[in-house]
């Protein structure tokens, strides 16, 4: 069995706690504050969009030969596109594969970024930048995937 390295960040917390907390917060705001209908609908629309975003996040692990989205193996060659977008300065990554099934075609995640604790860990560890899991994953993705190079 190949050694997998985890690169997604805090997915379980976002998927199972934060997604439901957003709905609870929307309920509290609309129930206890006397807002107009416009603000009620706006609050629920934003809450449902945030809920959908968080609930669809997938844990990402990788090895030398494949990427694993929620423990489902996907070959590097089957990844055909990668889109990134930010929500409140937090990057999200949308991987597109060549799967026939629409649900299995798209994989949304947040990859482990460089935060304050990561910088401290890098400074005090003896690892070089090439040994960092995210840098290694992006190099493998660049080398083995079918993402068009611009």
Helices and strands as residue ranges (DSSP letters): E 5-6, H 11-13, I 14-18, H 19-32, H 37-55, E 60-62, E 66-69, E 72-75, G 76-78, E 79-87, E 90-97, H 102-105, E 106-109, H 116-124, G 129-131, H 133-144
